């Protein structure tokens, strides 16, 4: 079973867009997902602050800045 993680921060409009896509695709495929605020960890902030939103699939970076619905669906269907 796959797991999606969205790394973002409050007030990020691209994060809002990514959340919508992830919620839709994960919901349709029955995949669980979580969101982590990069401001909760200095390590996450230092690594990802210029790239948010970042999407991880099974702990591996999948996308950043924009989430492609088709690409995410393909990754989760395989």
C-alpha positions in Angstrom: 0.0 0.0 0.0 1.4 3.4 -1.0 1.6 6.5 1.3 1.7 10.1 0.1 3.2 12.9 2.1 2.8 16.6 1.3 5.5 18.9 2.6 4.3 22.5 2.8 3.7 25.4 5.0 0.8 27.7 6.0 -0.1 30.4 3.5 1.4 28.6 0.5 -1.0 28.9 -2.4 0.8 26.2 -4.3 0.4 23.9 -1.3 -3.4 24.5 -1.4 -3.4 23.4 -5.1 -1.2 20.3 -4.3 -3.5 19.4 -1.4 -6.5 19.4 -3.7 -4.9 17.2 -6.2 -3.5 14.8 -3.6 -6.8 14.6 -1.8 -8.7 13.8 -5.0 -6.3 11.2 -6.3 -5.6 9.5 -3.0 -9.3 9.4 -2.2 -10.2 7.9 -5.5 -7.5 5.2 -5.1 -8.0 4.6 -1.4 -4.4 5.7 -0.6 -3.6 7.3 2.8 -1.8 10.6 2.9 -0.5 13.1 5.4 0.7 16.7 5.4 3.7 17.9 7.2 4.5 21.6 7.9 8.2 22.1 7.0 8.3 24.8 9.7 7.9 22.1 12.3 11.4 20.8 11.6 14.6 22.7 10.9 15.9 19.8 8.8 12.8 19.8 6.6 12.8 23.6 6.3 16.5 23.7 5.3 16.1 20.9 2.8 12.7 21.9 1.1 12.0 25.6 1.7 12.7 26.6 -1.9 10.8 23.6 -3.3 7.4 23.5 -1.5 5.1 22.0 -2.0 7.0 18.7 -2.2 5.2 15.4 -2.7 6.7 12.2 -1.4 5.4 8.8 -2.5 6.5 6.1 0.0 9.1 8.5 1.4 10.7 9.2 -2.0 10.5 12.7 -3.6 7.9 12.5 -6.4 7.2 16.1 -7.3 7.8 19.7 -6.2 6.1 23.1 -6.9 3.2 21.5 -8.8 1.6 18.1 -8.5 0.5 16.4 -11.7 -2.7 14.5 -11.2 -1.8 12.1 -14.0 1.7 11.5 -12.8 0.6 11.0 -9.2 -2.2 8.6 -10.3 0.3 6.6 -12.3 2.8 6.3 -9.4 0.0 5.2 -7.0 -1.5 2.7 -9.5 1.7 0.8 -10.1 
